[in-house]
């Protein structure tokens, strides 16, 4: 399935960039399939073209390129052929890259990379590679190897002792084999699968789709969330947020003038024009267009001549500095009439413009001028003596749900790092709006100069990574994982696909591109990011229930098997028959079937939890011998107090060992006192049901087949007392252990 998803994602990329292109060969222009391009070709680009390869500009005129496919940013980027970097490799300033599109202008560009050698090709290559093992996979692998080593050692020990005592070879082999089965947590795959599936069902009710079950655990273990900005923390579309006059006061007139200009403009409309049209509620039926001066990249403004109620106005919209320089007066928000645009007013305007920039806004200047009622044409020379109306400020606004979601993640101990292709100023503003504390900042060009060691040294103090490329995003995630963090990545664009695959858990949203959804392990069908925090909580519940079974298997279960191995040294017969060991193991596993449904204490959910094999080993090496100690006490009672024969000894220890293994779940399942944490009714029923079955089995018709004898009352009461004292001891030892591992 993983390979299929990668192939599908790569195929989507291939279809996305399949096109024909005009190239110069033998001094003439030829249209050829883009797949036939080679480095060294010269291609011609104009508005509306898809860029067919990674190219360095040779000539350009008013070239603006939409690179949202690669950077995720909605604003077109301006390109210049006269900006040179190191060598022939294209830079973000003088290069155009495969998968982007030309918004306006023309260019002649030299092809420097094609196919898999391009930036978008590197993304496709990354998706076709096997993803690195996740934290859950590594944890299960380490736990499995721990059990394998223990099993091999105990089995070889038991087999060797039985052979030294010259016991029957077949019987000794079957006993050792049964011991190996007893040590093997056969139910672990079921417990893991059912627990994860149960978590996936609960998350599906919250409209969170889990594509890879183990991602639920990784989500719960996540201690760092790296998030793209555009489309995940922000809405991914530009909105007109503010209209302010020269001094920064809110003014409603600005939207009116900007709306008339944007509505009647016939040239290429920018995303800012679309935002103005969306924000303007006014009806323009009383306005009539007379003429316009189209936008060009040298003057950086567009003018519209329009009429209302017999009065004609030239309305100018464009780069704030240029519109200001052609204005002679300005309109204050709270004052009728215009004021002269003197040096003091210009300084105030520049201060307001700088402040808007620091807040992350993209800004247009808007001005107007009333002309003669019979004026029928407009030209560039008319763009003078304007009255400056003010600034229209645009922003890709943060999602309303992002702030509470990030606050909830912080409460759960998940640190958030923003990894964005946008500039630092805009990203800082988004972080301030969402309440994300900003520590250090690393920009893409600076990151390219850092070695892996230098990057690792700065990761812990860095909150923002700005102007980073897709490979750099994946590099940041891999560096965090090498430091032992469990890393999640939230993104929705093609440029996010390598990062989604590099993370322990890749998260995307319903509106993401196909490639991002394929690369992600979890998809949020709600645009409400608060469900992400609930997903973290669900992941921690899931991991806690898996660890309950792991702790059971490495404590009482291991202790009982260890006791059996030790018993062969002192008993003239086997402490349990092979069939009794297997029955014990089967009933024990049945008692744990309800673990996936069990309740989890709230304090377990508040912090990230990881596979801690050191704690697992310590838990086993402490509680295992405690279990064995009480087993040997039971041996002593059966042999020297009750003088039990082979069948009675095996029956008594079968009942006692199964009861101690099963009932200890009520202690191990919680860090609290057992009476302070309520188990799920299904777990109570399965555990007590199995203990009752073990007690009654020697009195049934099946007893002779398993080699059991009915237990005398005094034997039963003595063994029950041992179990009770054992449980009290385990509770005290557990609390001591947890004190060492708070």
C-alpha positions in Angstrom: 0.0 0.0 0.0 2.9 2.4 0.8 4.5 1.7 -2.6 1.1 2.2 -4.3 0.6 5.5 -2.6 4.0 6.7 -3.6 3.5 5.6 -7.2 0.1 7.3 -7.3 1.6 10.5 -6.0 4.4 10.4 -8.5 2.0 9.8 -11.3 -0.1 12.8 -10.3 3.1 14.9 -10.5 3.9 13.6 -13.9 0.4 14.4 -15.2 0.6 17.8 -13.6 3.7 18.9 -15.6 3.0 17.2 -19.0 2.9 20.0 -21.6 4.4 21.3 -24.8 6.9 24.2 -25.0 8.4 26.6 -27.5 12.2 26.3 -27.8 14.9 27.9 -29.9 16.8 25.3 -32.0 18.9 26.0 -35.1 18.0 29.7 -34.8 14.2 29.0 -35.1 11.3 28.6 -32.7 9.9 25.0 -32.5 7.1 23.7 -30.4 8.1 20.4 -28.8 6.9 18.1 -26.0 8.4 19.3 -22.7 9.7 15.7 -22.2 12.1 16.3 -25.1 13.8 19.3 -23.5 17.5 18.9 -22.5 19.8 21.1 -20.5 21.1 23.8 -22.8 17.8 24.4 -24.6 16.5 28.0 -24.7 12.7 28.3 -24.1 10.4 31.2 -24.7 7.9 32.0 -21.9 4.9 34.3 -21.8 1.8 34.9 -19.7 -0.2 31.7 -19.1 2.7 29.3 -19.8 3.7 26.5 -17.4 7.4 26.5 -16.8 8.6 23.2 -18.4 12.0 22.8 -16.6 14.3 24.5 -14.1 15.7 27.5 -16.0 18.0 30.5 -15.6 16.6 33.7 -17.2 18.6 35.1 -20.1 16.1 37.9 -20.9 13.0 39.0 -19.0 10.4 41.7 -19.3 7.9 42.5 -16.5 8.0 38.8 -15.5 5.9 37.6 -12.6 5.6 33.9 -11.8 3.2 32.0 -9.6 5.3 29.5 -7.6 2.6 28.4 -5.2 3.1 24.8 -6.4 6.6 24.9 -5.0 6.5 27.5 -2.2 2.8 27.4 -1.2 2.7 31.2 -1.3 -0.2 32.8 -3.2 1.6 36.0 -4.2 3.3 36.1 -7.6 7.1 36.4 -7.5 8.9 39.0 -9.6 11.9 37.7 -11.6 14.8 39.4 -13.3 17.4 38.2 -15.8 20.0 40.6 -14.5 20.3 39.0 -11.0 23.0 36.5 -10.9 23.9 34.0 -8.3 26.8 31.6 -7.9 27.6 30.0 -11.3 24.9 29.0 -13.7 22.5 27.5 -11.1 19.3 29.5 -11.0 18.4 31.4 -7.8 14.9 32.4 -6.6 15.5 35.8 -8.1 16.8 34.9 -11.6 15.4 31.4 -12.0 12.1 29.9 -13.0 11.2 26.4 -11.9 9.3 23.5 -13.3 5.7 23.4 -12.2 5.3 27.1 -11.7 3.3 29.3 -14.1 3.9 32.7 -15.8 1.4 35.3 -14.5 2.5 38.2 -16.7 5.4 39.3 -18.8 7.8 37.5 -21.2 11.1 35.7 -20.9 13.8 33.8 -22.6 15.3 31.2 -20.4 18.2 28.6 -20.5 17.2 25.1 -19.4 19.6 23.9 -16.6 17.7 20.8 -15.3 14.9 18.5 -16.5 12.9 15.6 -15.2 14.0 14.2 -11.9 16.9 16.7 -11.7 14.4 19.6 -11.2 13.1 20.7 -7.8 9.7 19.2 -8.4 11.4 16.1 -9.8 13.2 15.8 -6.5 9.8 15.8 -4.8 8.6 12.9 -7.0 11.8 11.0 -6.3 11.4 11.5 -2.6 7.9 10.1 -2.7 9.0 7.0 -4.6 11.5 6.1 -1.9 10.6 3.9 1.1 9.8 6.3 4.1 12.0 6.0 7.1 10.7 3.8 10.0 8.5 5.7 12.4 8.8 5.9 16.2 6.1 3.2 16.6 7.9 0.8 14.2 11.2 1.3 16.0 9.6 0.8 19.4 7.9 -2.4 18.4 11.1 -3.7 16.8 13.2 -3.0 20.0 10.6 -4.6 22.2 10.5 -7.7 20.0 14.3 -8.1 20.0 14.2 -7.8 23.8 11.8 -10.7 24.1 13.6 -12.8 21.5 16.9 -12.5 23.6 15.1 -13.4 26.8 13.2 -16.3 25.2 16.4 -17.8 23.6 18.3 -17.6 26.9 15.6 -19.2 29.0 14.8 -21.9 26.6 18.4 -22.9 26.2 18.8 -22.8 30.0 15.8 -25.1 30.6 16.8 -27.5 27.9 20.3 -27.8 29.2 19.2 -28.4 32.8 16.8 -31.1 31.8 19.4 -32.8 29.7 21.9 -32.7 32.6 19.3 -34.3 34.9 18.8 -37.0 32.2 15.1 -36.3 31.9 13.3 -37.6 28.8 14.5 -35.7 25.7 11.0 -35.3 24.1 9.4 -34.2 27.3 12.2 -31.7 28.0 12.0 -30.4 24.4 8.2 -29.9 24.6 8.5 -28.2 28.0 11.1 -25.8 26.6 9.0 -25.1 23.5 5.9 -24.5 25.7 8.0 -22.1 27.8 9.0 -20.2 24.6 5.3 -19.9 23.7 4.5 -18.7 27.2 7.1 -16.0 27.0 5.9 -14.9 23.5 3.2 -12.1 23.7 1.1 -13.7 21.0 -1.7 -11.3 21.7 0.5 -8.2 21.1 -0.3 -8.0 17.3 -4.0 -8.2 18.1 -3.8 -5.8 21.0 -1.9 -3.3 18.9 -4.2 -3.7 15.8 -7.5 -3.6 17.8 -6.3 -0.7 20.0 -5.2 1.3 17.0 -8.3 0.4 15.0 -10.5 1.4 18.0 -8.7 4.8 18.1 -9.1 5.2 14.3 -12.9 4.7 14.7 -13.1 7.2 17.5 -11.1 9.7 15.4 -13.3 9.1 12.3 -16.3 10.2 14.4 -14.4 13.6 14.7 -13.9 13.5 10.9 -10.2 12.6 11.1 -9.3 9.9 8.6 -6.4 7.6 9.6 -4.7 6.1 6.6 -1.9 4.3 8.5 -3.0 2.8 11.8 0.4 3.1 13.5 0.2 6.9 12.8 -2.2 7.1 15.8 0.6 6.1 18.1 3.0 8.4 16.4 0.5 11.3 16.8 0.3 10.6 20.5 4.0 10.4 20.9 4.6 13.6 18.9 6.5 16.3 20.8 7.2 18.6 17.9 4.7 19.7 15.2 6.3 21.4 12.2 3.6 23.2 10.2 3.5 24.9 6.9 1.9 28.4 7.1 -0.1 29.0 4.0 -3.3 26.9 3.8 -2.8 25.1 7.1 -2.5 27.9 9.7 -3.8 30.5 7.3 -6.8 30.4 4.9 -4.6 30.2 1.8 -6.3 33.1 0.0 -5.7 36.8 0.1 -8.3 39.0 1.8 -8.6 42.8 2.1 -8.3 43.3 5.8 -7.9 47.1 6.4 -8.4 50.4 4.6 -6.5 53.2 6.3 -5.8 56.8 5.4 -2.3 58.3 5.2 -2.1 58.6 9.0 -3.3 55.1 9.7 -7.0 55.9 10.5 -9.7 53.6 9.2 -11.4 55.0 6.2 -14.4 53.6 4.3 -13.9 55.7 1.1 -10.8 53.8 0.1 -12.8 50.6 -0.6 -15.2 52.5 -2.8 -12.4 53.9 -5.0 -10.5 50.6 -5.1 -13.6 48.7 -6.0 -14.4 51.0 -9.0 -10.8 50.6 -10.2 -10.7 46.8 -9.8 -14.2 46.3 -11.3 -13.6 48.3 -14.5 -10.0 47.1 -15.0 -9.8 45.0 -18.2 -6.2 43.9 -18.0 -4.7 41.0 -16.1 -6.3 40.9 -12.7 -4.1 40.1 -9.7 -5.2 38.2 -6.6 -5.3 41.6 -4.9 -8.0 42.7 -7.3 -10.0 39.5 -6.6 -9.8 40.3 -2.8 -11.1 43.8 -3.4 -14.0 42.5 -5.4 -14.8 40.0 -2.7 -14.7 42.6 0.1 -16.7 45.3 -1.6 -20.4 45.0 -1.0 -21.3 48.0 -3.0 -23.4 48.1 -6.2 -21.6 49.9 -9.1 -24.7 50.3 -11.2 -24.5 54.1 -10.9 -20.9 54.1 -12.2 -20.0 54.0 -15.9 -16.5 53.3 -17.2 -15.1 55.9 -19.7 -11.5 54.8 -20.3 -8.5 53.2 -18.6 -4.7 53.3 -18.6 -3.7 49.6 -18.2 -1.2 48.4 -15.7 2.4 48.0 -16.6 5.4 47.0 -14.5 7.4 50.2 -15.0 4.8 52.6 -13.6 3.3 49.8 -11.3 -0.2 51.2 -11.3 -3.5 51.1 -13.2 -5.9 54.0 -13.8 -9.6 54.0 -14.6 -11.7 56.9 -15.8 -15.2 56.5 -14.5 -18.4 58.6 -14.2 -21.1 58.9 -11.5 -23.9 61.4 -11.3 -22.4 63.5 -14.1 -19.0 63.8 -12.4 -15.9 62.0 -13.8 -13.0 60.7 -11.7 -9.6 59.3 -12.6 -9.0 56.5 -10.0 -5.5 55.2 -9.6 -4.4 52.0 -7.8 -0.9 50.6 -7.5 2.4 50.5 -5.6 2.0 52.8 -2.6 5.3 54.7 -3.2 4.4 55.4 -6.9 0.9 56.5 -6.1 2.1 58.8 -3.3 4.8 60.4 -5.6 2.0 61.4 -8.0 -0.3 62.9 -5.4 -0.4 66.5 -4.2 -3.0 66.2 -1.5 -4.6 63.7 0.8 -8.0 62.8 2.2 -8.2 62.4 6.0 -10.7 59.8 7.2 -12.5 62.1 9.7 -12.2 65.4 7.7 -14.1 66.7 4.7 -11.9 68.1 2.0 -8.3 67.5 1.1 -5.1 68.5 2.9 -1.9 69.4 1.1 0.6 66.5 0.8 3.6 68.3 2.4 6.8 66.8 3.6 5.3 66.1 7.1 2.4 64.2 5.5 4.8 62.2 3.3 6.8 61.2 6.4 3.6 60.2 8.1 2.6 58.1 5.1 5.9 56.3 5.1 5.6 55.6 8.8 2.1 54.1 8.3 3.3 52.1 5.3 6.3 50.7 7.3 4.0 49.8 10.2 1.6 47.9 7.8 4.6 46.1 6.4 5.8 45.1 9.8 2.4 43.6 10.5 2.7 41.4 7.5 0.3 43.2 5.2 0.7 43.6 1.4 -0.3 47.1 0.6 -1.8 49.0 -2.4 -2.0 52.8 -2.6 -5.3 54.3 -3.8 -5.8 57.9 -5.2 -8.2 59.8 -7.3 -8.7 63.1 -9.2 -11.8 64.7 -10.5 -11.6 65.7 -14.1 -13.7 67.7 -16.6 -17.2 66.2 -17.1 -16.5 65.9 -20.9 -13.1 64.2 -20.6 -13.3 61.1 -22.8 -9.8 59.7 -22.6 -7.2 59.0 -20.0 -3.4 58.7 -20.4 -0.3 58.5 -18.2 0.1 62.2 -18.0 -3.2 62.5 -16.2 -1.8 60.6 -13.3 -0.7 63.7 -11.5 -2.0 66.2 -8.9 -3.9 63.2 -7.3 -5.7 63.2 -4.0 -4.3 60.3 -2.0 -7.2 58.3 -0.4 -5.1 55.9 1.6 -3.8 52.3 1.8 -5.6 49.0 1.1 -3.9 46.3 3.3 -4.1 42.7 2.3 -3.4 39.5 4.2 -3.7 35.8 4.0 -5.5 35.6 7.3 -4.9 33.0 10.0 -7.7 30.4 10.4 -10.0 31.1 13.3 -9.5 27.6 14.6 -5.7 27.7 14.5 -5.2 29.7 17.7 -7.1 27.5 20.1 -5.7 24.4 18.4 -2.1 25.6 18.9 -2.8 26.5 22.5 -4.3 23.1 23.1 -1.2 21.5 21.6 1.0 23.6 23.8 -0.9 22.4 26.9 -0.3 18.8 25.7 3.5 19.4 25.6 3.7 19.6 21.8 6.2 22.4 20.6 5.2 24.1 17.3 7.7 25.2 14.7 6.6 27.1 11.6 8.3 26.0 8.4 7.3 28.3 5.5 8.3 29.4 2.1 7.1 33.0 2.9 9.3 35.8 4.2 10.1 36.4 7.9 8.0 39.5 8.4 4.8 38.0 7.2 5.4 34.8 9.1 6.2 36.7 12.3 2.9 38.5 12.0 1.0 35.2 11.6 2.7 33.8 14.7 1.9 36.9 16.7 -1.8 36.6 15.7 -1.9 32.9 16.6 -0.1 33.4 19.9 2.9 31.3 18.8 6.0 32.5 20.8 8.8 33.3 18.4 12.3 32.2 19.4 15.1 32.0 16.8 14.7 32.4 13.1 16.5 30.7 10.3 16.0 31.7 6.7 16.5 29.5 3.7 19.8 31.0 2.4 21.2 30.8 5.9 20.1 27.2 6.3 21.8 26.3 3.0 25.1 27.4 4.5 24.7 25.4 7.8 26.2 21.9 8.2 24.1 19.2 9.8 25.9 19.7 13.1 25.4 23.5 13.1 21.7 23.0 12.3 21.3 20.5 15.1 22.8 23.0 17.6 20.3 25.7 16.6 17.1 23.6 16.3 16.0 23.7 19.9 16.0 27.6 20.0 14.5 28.1 16.6 10.8 28.6 16.1 10.6 30.0 12.6 12.1 28.6 9.4 11.3 31.1 6.6 11.9 31.1 2.8 12.8 27.4 2.9 12.6 25.1 -0.1 10.9 21.6 0.0 14.2 19.8 0.4 15.2 22.1 3.3 11.8 21.4 5.0 12.5 17.7 4.9 16.1 18.3 6.1 14.8 20.1 9.2 12.4 17.3 10.0 15.1 14.6 9.7 17.5 16.7 11.9 14.8 16.9 14.6 14.2 13.1 14.4 17.9 12.4 14.8 17.7 14.3 18.1 15.2 11.8 19.3 12.0 13.9 18.8 8.8 12.4 17.4 7.9 14.9 14.6 4.6 15.6 13.0 4.3 17.7 9.8 1.1 19.6 8.8 1.0 20.7 5.1 -1.3 20.8 2.1 0.8 21.5 -1.0 2.9 19.6 -3.4 5.9 21.3 -1.9 5.0 19.7 1.4 5.0 16.1 0.2 8.6 15.2 1.0 8.2 16.7 4.5 4.9 14.7 5.0 6.8 11.5 4.2 9.9 12.4 6.2 8.0 13.0 9.4 6.9 10.4 11.9 3.3 11.4 11.2 2.3 13.4 8.1 -0.9 15.4 8.5 -2.9 17.1 5.8 -6.3 18.7 5.3 -9.3 17.9 3.1 -8.6 20.8 0.7 -5.0 19.7 0.1 -3.6 18.7 -3.3 -3.8 15.1 -4.2 -0.1 14.5 -3.8 -0.1 15.9 -0.2 -3.1 13.7 0.7 -1.4 10.6 -0.7 1.8 11.3 1.2 0.0 12.1 4.5 -0.8 9.4 7.1 -3.7 11.4 8.7 -6.2 13.7 6.9 -8.3 16.3 8.7 -11.7 16.4 7.0 -12.7 19.4 9.2 -11.1 22.8 8.6 -11.1 23.1 12.4 -7.6 22.3 13.6 -8.8 21.7 17.1 -9.5 18.1 16.1 -5.7 17.8 15.8 -5.3 18.3 19.5 -8.0 15.7 20.1 -6.1 13.3 17.8 -3.0 13.7 19.9 -5.0 12.8 23.0 -6.5 9.8 21.2 -3.0 8.7 20.2 -1.8 8.9 23.8 -4.8 6.8 25.0 -4.0 4.2 22.4 -0.3 4.1 23.3 -1.1 3.8 27.0 -3.3 0.8 26.4 -0.7 -0.9 24.3 1.9 -0.3 27.0 -0.4 -2.0 29.6 -0.1 -5.2 27.7 3.6 -4.7 27.2 4.1 -4.2 31.0 2.0 -7.2 31.7 4.1 -9.3 29.3 7.4 -8.1 30.8 6.5 -8.4 34.5 4.2 -11.1 35.8 4.2 -13.2 32.6 8.0 -13.1 32.4 8.2 -13.8 36.2 6.1 -16.9 35.9 8.1 -18.3 33.0 11.3 -17.5 34.9 9.9 -19.4 37.9 9.2 -22.4 35.7 12.7 -22.3 34.4 14.1 -22.1 38.0 11.7 -24.9 39.2 13.4 -27.5 37.0 16.4 -27.2 39.3 14.6 -28.2 42.5 11.7 -30.3 41.3 11.9 -34.0 40.4 9.1 -33.4 37.9 8.0 -30.6 35.5 6.3 -27.7 37.4 3.7 -27.6 34.6 3.0 -29.9 31.7 3.5 -28.4 28.3 -0.3 -28.5 27.6 -0.9 -26.7 31.0 1.6 -23.9 30.0 -0.2 -23.4 26.7 -3.6 -23.4 28.4 -2.3 -20.9 31.0 -1.0 -18.7 28.1 -4.2 -18.9 26.2 -6.4 -18.0 29.1 -4.1 -15.2 30.1 -4.4 -13.7 26.6 -8.2 -14.0 26.6 -8.3 -12.0 29.9 -6.4 -9.1 28.2 -8.7 -8.9 25.1 -10.6 -5.9 26.5 -7.4 -3.8 27.1 -8.1 -1.7 23.9 -11.4 -0.5 25.4 -9.9 0.4 28.8 -10.1 3.9 30.2 -6.8 5.9 30.5 -5.9 8.3 33.3 -6.0 11.9 32.4 -2.4 12.5 33.6 -1.1 10.0 31.0 -2.5 12.2 28.3 -1.0 15.5 29.3 2.6 14.8 28.1 4.1 13.0 25.1 4.9 9.3 25.7 7.6 7.4 23.9 8.9 3.9 23.8 11.3 3.8 26.7 13.0 0.5 26.6 15.1 1.4 29.6 12.0 1.7 31.7 10.5 -1.5 30.2 13.7 -3.5 31.1 13.8 -2.0 34.6 10.1 -2.8 35.1 10.7 -6.4 33.9 13.9 -6.9 36.0 12.2 -5.6 39.2 8.6 -6.9 39.0 9.6 -10.2 37.3 11.7 -11.3 40.3 9.0 -10.1 42.6 6.6 -12.4 40.8 9.1 -15.3 40.9 9.7 -14.7 44.7 6.0 -15.4 45.4 6.0 -18.3 43.0 8.8 -19.9 45.0 6.8 -19.2 48.2 3.9 -21.1 46.6 6.3 -23.9 45.6 7.5 -24.2 49.3 3.9 -24.3 50.6 2.9 -27.0 48.1 6.0 -29.1 48.6 6.8 -28.9 52.2 3.5 -27.8 53.9 0.9 -29.7 51.9 3.3 -32.4 50.5 1.7 -32.1 47.1 2.4 -34.7 44.5 3.0 -34.0 40.8 -0.6 -33.4 39.7 -1.7 -31.4 42.8 1.5 -29.3 42.5 0.8 -28.6 38.9 -2.8 -27.8 39.5 -2.2 -25.5 42.4 0.5 -23.6 40.7 -1.5 -23.3 37.5 -4.4 -21.6 39.4 -2.1 -19.4 41.5 0.1 -18.3 38.5 -2.9 -17.5 36.3 -4.6 -15.5 39.0 -1.5 -13.5 39.8 -0.8 -12.8 36.1 -4.3 -11.7 35.4 -5.2 -9.7 38.5 -2.1 -7.6 38.4 -3.5 -5.8 35.3 -5.6 -3.8 37.7 -2.4 -2.4 39.3 -0.3 -2.0 36.2 -3.1 -0.3 34.1 -2.8 3.0 36.1 -0.1 5.1 37.8 -2.7 5.9 40.5 -3.9 3.7 43.3 -6.1 0.9 41.7 -9.2 2.1 43.5 -8.7 5.6 42.2 -8.9 4.6 38.5 -11.9 2.8 37.2 -11.3 0.0 34.7 -13.6 -0.6 31.7 -16.4 -3.0 32.6 -15.3 -5.3 29.8 -11.8 -5.6 31.2 -13.2 -6.4 34.7 -15.4 -9.1 33.2 -12.7 -10.7 31.1 -10.1 -10.7 33.9 -12.4 -12.0 36.7 -14.1 -14.4 34.3 -10.7 -16.1 33.4 -9.7 -16.3 37.1 -13.0 -17.9 37.9 -12.5 -20.4 35.0 -9.1 -21.3 36.3 -10.4 -22.0 39.8 -13.3 -24.1 38.5 -11.5 -26.0 35.7 -10.0 -28.6 38.1 -13.5 -29.6 39.2 -14.8 -30.1 35.6 -14.8 -33.2 33.3 -11.9 -31.6 31.4 -9.6 -31.8 34.4 -8.1 -35.3 33.7 -7.4 -34.3 30.1 -5.2 -31.4 31.3 -3.7 -33.4 34.2 -5.5 -31.4 36.9 -6.8 -32.5 40.4 -9.5 -30.7 42.5 -7.8 -28.4 44.9 -8.4 -29.0 48.7 -9.9 -26.0 50.5 -6.8 -25.4 52.6 -4.5 -25.4 49.6 -6.8 -23.0 47.8 -7.0 -20.6 50.7 -3.2 -20.7 51.2 -2.5 -19.9 47.5 -5.2 -17.2 47.5 -3.4 -15.5 50.5 -0.1 -15.6 48.5 -1.8 -13.9 45.6 -3.3 -11.2 47.8 0.1 -10.5 49.5 1.7 -10.5 46.0 -0.7 -7.9 44.7 0.0 -5.6 47.7 3.7 -6.0 47.2 3.4 -5.2 43.5 1.5 -2.0 44.2 4.3 -0.8 46.6 7.0 -1.7 44.1 5.1 -0.1 41.3 4.9 3.2 43.2 8.6 3.0 44.0 9.4 2.5 40.3 7.2 5.3 39.1 8.9 7.6 41.6 12.1 6.9 39.8 10.4 7.6 36.5 8.0 10.5 37.1 
